[in-house]
Amino acid sequence: MTGKRHDAGDVDAKDVVSGNVVSGNVIGPVVQAHTIHGGVHFHSAGPPVMPMVTPVAAQGSAHADLFVGRAAQVEEVLARLDPDGEGRAVVVSAGMGGVGKTALARHTAALAVRREWFTGAALLVDLRGYDPDGRTVASHDVFAPLLRALDVEAEDIPENRAEQAAVYHRTLDRLGRKGRRVLLVLDNASSGDQVRDLLPRHAAHRALVTTRDRLSLPNGSTLVLKALPAAEARTLLERALRADLPDDPRVAESPRIADRLVTMCGALPLAVRIAAAILADEPDLPLTALVDELRMGASCGTARCRWPQRSTSPGDACSPAIPRRRGSPSYAR
């Protein structure tokens, strides 16, 4: 292929491509080929996703009161995070979104911080493993942000990712030898490749991983999370509603109808909190009216077509009202 520049306006249509020679003012990508049938489309990858590393706050934040139940699971995760325990990685797994994996991980991590188990750092990274646009976070993009969060000076963080990984593990090893334990919460991992290189190697540290899949990690154990029991789901509905409307009586006055509502939400914390947001947005809406609306949506199939990313999960019945009501929030998985 050759290129020859001409002044603007000098190029005739027949001059642009002649045989296999490109000439004239050519702007944008050029394909050199013998014969092309059909259209030619160019695709470019978007910019890499910059991971956000945030510190885990001790329990007592505004969100702590909205964590309901899961007492056995909380104790199980804490037992595995205990510095005197043998496990190094805990995987909280469930086959669908909205079950409350992130909430459980944040809650137990906050409890561990409150107990002063991790004086080196307690850090959370959302790996976006189930991002609908496929813009997941690769492990090699997390080293530099983690090093900054671990108070490594900017001039000591290499540009090369392999060197960043080496500095990252040396930093964790040094903190471990000093007795300054580190907890990493690696949220929304869709594969082992996203987390294996990030797992601390020193025995003093711990990692807490959430995923919708089954991950096999070195020195790891798995806790499979299911939907809430009905009573806990109703309690979550009431607390979430009263977080916005402290004196709202609807759940307390109609516990059986509230149970029907959370059952239609599959007892999934995400769906239950969305239902609570709808009720808070419409203080005069009776529980029975919302139950009827969700039942009608589920029976005619509008739940899936109006909120396709929910797919066929048990919480589908909660989706019909979401797009056409103002103020419905989007919660973590």
C-alpha positions in Angstrom: 0.0 0.0 0.0 1.3 3.5 -0.8 0.0 6.9 0.2 0.3 10.1 -1.7 -1.0 13.4 -0.4 -2.9 15.9 -2.5 -4.4 19.2 -1.7 -8.0 19.1 -0.6 -10.3 19.2 -3.5 -7.7 17.7 -5.9 -8.9 14.2 -5.3 -11.3 12.6 -7.7 -13.4 9.7 -6.6 -11.7 7.4 -9.1 -8.3 8.5 -7.6 -9.0 7.4 -4.1 -8.6 3.7 -4.7 -6.9 2.4 -7.8 -6.1 -1.3 -7.8 -4.3 -1.9 -4.6 -2.9 1.7 -4.3 -4.5 4.2 -1.9 -3.8 7.9 -2.7 -5.3 11.2 -1.9 -6.6 12.6 1.4 -7.5 9.5 3.3 -8.8 10.0 6.8 -9.4 7.0 9.1 -8.7 3.3 8.9 -7.8 1.7 5.6 -8.2 -2.0 4.7 -6.0 -3.5 2.0 -7.6 -6.6 0.5 -8.1 -8.4 -2.8 -11.9 -8.6 -2.8 -14.4 -7.5 -0.2 -18.0 -8.7 -0.1 -20.4 -6.7 2.2 -19.7 -3.9 4.6 -16.5 -3.3 6.5 -16.9 -2.3 10.2 -14.1 -1.1 12.5 -14.3 -1.8 16.2 -11.9 -0.3 18.8 -11.7 -1.3 22.4 -12.8 1.3 24.9 -10.4 2.6 27.5 -9.5 0.2 30.3 -11.6 0.3 33.5 -9.8 2.1 36.3 -10.4 0.0 39.5 -11.6 1.8 42.6 -9.9 0.7 45.8 -11.8 1.9 48.9 -11.1 1.3 52.6 -13.5 -0.8 54.6 -15.0 1.2 57.4 -15.7 -0.3 60.8 -19.3 -1.4 61.4 -21.5 1.4 62.4 -22.0 3.1 59.1 -25.4 4.2 57.8 -25.7 0.9 55.8 -25.1 -1.4 58.7 -28.6 -1.1 60.0 -29.9 -2.4 56.6 -28.0 -5.7 56.9 -30.5 -8.2 58.2 -30.1 -11.8 59.4 -27.4 -14.2 58.0 -26.2 -14.8 61.6 -24.8 -18.3 60.8 -23.1 -17.1 57.6 -21.6 -14.1 59.4 -20.1 -16.2 62.1 -18.8 -18.7 59.5 -17.1 -16.0 57.4 -15.6 -14.4 60.6 -14.3 -17.7 61.7 -12.4 -18.0 58.4 -11.1 -14.5 58.5 -9.9 -14.9 62.1 -6.2 -14.2 62.2 -5.7 -17.3 64.4 -7.5 -19.5 61.7 -5.8 -21.4 58.9 -7.7 -20.2 55.9 -6.4 -17.4 53.7 -9.2 -16.9 51.2 -12.9 -17.1 51.7 -15.2 -17.3 48.6 -18.8 -16.2 49.0 -20.6 -17.8 46.1 -24.2 -17.7 44.7 -25.6 -18.6 41.2 -27.4 -15.3 40.7 -27.2 -11.6 41.4 -29.1 -9.9 44.2 -28.6 -12.6 46.8 -26.6 -10.3 49.0 -23.0 -11.5 48.5 -21.6 -8.0 48.5 -23.6 -7.0 51.6 -22.4 -10.0 53.5 -18.8 -9.4 52.5 -19.0 -5.7 53.5 -20.7 -6.5 56.8 -18.3 -9.1 57.9 -15.3 -7.1 56.8 -16.5 -4.2 58.8 -16.9 -6.4 61.8 -13.4 -7.7 61.4 -12.1 -4.1 61.2 -14.0 -3.2 64.3 -12.3 -6.1 66.1 -8.9 -4.6 65.0 -8.0 -7.8 63.2 -6.5 -6.0 60.2 -4.3 -3.1 61.3 -2.3 -3.0 58.1 -5.4 -2.2 55.9 -8.8 -3.5 54.9 -9.5 -2.7 51.2 -12.3 -3.4 48.8 -12.1 -3.6 45.0 -15.0 -4.1 42.7 -13.7 -6.3 39.9 -16.9 -5.8 37.8 -16.8 -9.4 36.7 -20.5 -9.3 35.6 -20.5 -5.9 34.0 -23.2 -6.0 31.3 -20.9 -4.2 28.9 -18.1 -6.7 29.5 -15.8 -4.0 31.0 -14.3 -6.2 33.7 -11.2 -5.3 35.8 -8.1 -7.3 35.1 -5.9 -8.2 38.0 -2.8 -6.5 36.6 -4.7 -3.2 36.6 -5.3 -3.4 40.4 -1.7 -3.6 41.6 -0.9 0.1 41.3 -4.1 1.3 43.0 -3.6 -1.3 45.8 0.0 -0.1 46.3 -1.2 3.5 46.6 -3.8 2.4 49.1 -1.1 0.6 51.1 0.8 3.9 51.3 3.5 3.1 48.9 5.1 6.3 47.5 4.3 7.1 43.9 8.0 7.0 42.9 8.3 3.5 44.3 5.5 2.1 42.1 7.0 0.9 38.8 5.3 1.5 35.4 5.8 -2.1 34.4 2.9 -4.3 35.6 5.1 -7.3 36.3 7.3 -5.2 38.5 4.2 -3.7 40.2 3.1 -7.3 41.1 6.5 -7.9 42.6 6.4 -4.7 44.7 2.8 -5.5 45.7 3.7 -8.9 47.2 6.9 -7.6 48.8 4.9 -4.9 50.4 2.3 -7.5 51.8 5.2 -9.7 53.0 6.8 -6.8 54.8 3.5 -5.9 56.5 2.9 -9.5 57.4 6.3 -9.8 59.1 5.5 -6.7 61.1 2.2 -8.2 62.3 0.2 -5.6 60.3 -2.5 -7.8 58.8 -4.3 -6.9 55.6 -7.8 -7.9 54.4 -8.7 -7.7 50.7 -12.3 -7.8 49.7 -12.4 -8.7 46.0 -16.0 -8.1 45.0 -17.7 -9.5 41.8 -15.0 -11.8 40.5 -16.2 -13.8 37.5 -13.1 -16.0 37.2 -10.2 -17.2 39.2 -7.9 -15.3 36.8 -9.2 -12.0 38.2 -8.1 -12.8 41.7 -5.3 -15.4 41.9 -2.5 -12.9 41.3 -4.0 -10.6 43.9 -4.2 -13.1 46.7 -1.8 -12.4 49.6 0.9 -15.0 50.0 1.8 -14.2 53.6 -0.2 -16.3 56.1 -1.1 -13.2 58.2 -3.3 -11.8 55.5 -6.8 -12.7 54.3 -8.9 -12.3 51.2 -12.7 -12.3 50.9 -14.0 -12.9 47.4 -17.6 -12.7 46.1 -18.7 -14.4 42.9 -21.7 -15.9 41.1 -19.5 -18.9 40.1 -17.5 -21.6 41.7 -13.9 -20.5 42.0 -11.1 -22.8 43.1 -8.5 -20.8 44.9 -5.3 -21.9 46.8 -5.9 -22.2 50.5 -9.5 -21.1 49.9 -12.9 -22.3 51.2 -16.4 -21.6 49.7 -19.6 -20.5 51.4 -22.6 -20.8 49.1 -25.2 -18.1 49.8 -28.9 -18.6 49.3 -32.0 -16.3 49.5 -33.1 -15.0 52.9 -35.6 -16.8 55.0 -39.0 -15.3 54.7 -39.0 -13.7 58.2 -35.6 -12.0 57.6 -36.7 -10.8 54.2 -39.8 -9.2 55.8 -37.6 -7.5 58.4 -35.3 -6.2 55.6 -38.4 -4.8 53.8 -39.5 -3.0 56.9 -36.1 -1.6 57.8 -35.4 -0.5 54.3 -38.8 1.3 54.1 -38.4 2.9 57.5 -34.9 4.2 56.6 -36.8 6.6 54.3 -40.1 6.8 56.1 -39.4 6.2 59.8 -43.1 6.1 60.9 -44.4 4.0 58.0 -46.8 1.4 59.4 -47.6 -0.7 56.3 -45.4 -3.7 56.9 -46.1 -3.9 60.6 -49.8 -3.6 60.0 -49.9 -6.2 57.3 -47.3 -8.9 58.0 -48.9 -11.6 55.9 -49.2 -9.4 52.9 -45.6 -8.3 53.4 -44.6 -12.0 53.4 -46.4 -12.4 50.1 -44.5 -9.5 48.7 -41.1 -10.7 49.7 -42.0 -14.2 48.4 -42.8 -12.6 45.0 -39.3 -11.0 45.2 -37.8 -14.4 45.7 -36.6 -13.3 49.2 -33.6 -11.8 47.4 -32.3 -8.8 49.3 -31.8 -6.7 46.1 -35.4 -7.2 45.0 -36.8 -6.7 48.5 -34.9 -3.4 48.8 -36.2 -2.2 45.4 -39.8 -3.1 46.6 -39.1 -1.0 49.7 -37.9 1.9 47.5 -41.2 1.7 45.5 -43.2 1.8 48.7 -41.2 4.7 50.1 -41.6 6.6 46.8 -45.4 6.2 47.1 -46.5 6.5 50.7 -50.1 5.9 49.9 -49.6 2.7 47.9 -51.1 -0.3 49.8 -49.0 -3.4 50.0 -51.8 -5.3 48.4 -51.7 -3.0 45.4 -48.0 -3.6 44.9 -48.5 -7.4 45.3 -51.3 -7.3 42.7 -49.2 -5.2 40.3 -46.2 -7.6 40.5 -48.5 -10.6 40.1 -50.0 -9.2 37.0 -46.6 -8.4 35.6 -45.3 -11.9 36.3 -48.3 -13.6 34.8 -48.1 -11.7 31.5 -44.4 -12.0 31.2 -43.7 -8.3 31.4 -41.2 -8.8 34.3 -38.6 -10.3 32.1 -39.1 -8.0 29.1 -39.0 -4.8 31.2 -36.0 -5.8 33.2 -34.2 -8.3 31.0 -31.0 -8.5 33.0 -32.9 -10.1 35.8 -33.5 -13.0 33.5 -35.4 -15.9 35.1 -34.3 -15.4 38.7 -36.9 -15.8 41.4 -37.0 -12.1 41.9 -38.4 -11.4 38.4 -41.8 -10.6 39.8 -40.4 -7.5 41.4 -39.2 -6.0 38.2 -42.3 -4.7 36.3 -42.7 -1.6 38.4 -39.1 -0.6 38.3 -38.6 1.3 35.1 -41.7 3.4 35.3 -41.4 4.6 38.9 -39.2 7.5 39.9 -36.5 7.1 42.5 -36.0 3.4 42.3 -32.4 2.8 43.3 -29.8 0.5 42.0 -28.2 -1.5 44.7 -25.1 -3.6 44.9 -25.2 -7.3 44.3 
